[in-house]
Amino acid sequence: MAKKESSNKSFVLRVDAETMDAIEKWAADEFRSTNGQLQWIITEALRKSGRLKKKKESKE
């Protein structure tokens, strides 16, 4: 198995308790980790705003 290059960066994020509770519940509903849910939310917002290009879909 080929190693996947990691280009992830870590940072601290401060979120109020009510928002964090909502994110954690949403993540659980989607069967994602809280971190995974936050990554998804940010990526979707960037795509919708046109600030991040859509990934090319692979044809299999």
PyMOL commands that set and color helices and strands:
alter all, ss='L'
color gray80, all
select helices_A, chain A and resi 17-29+34-48
alter helices_A, ss='H'
color red, helices_A
deselect
rebuild
show_as cartoon
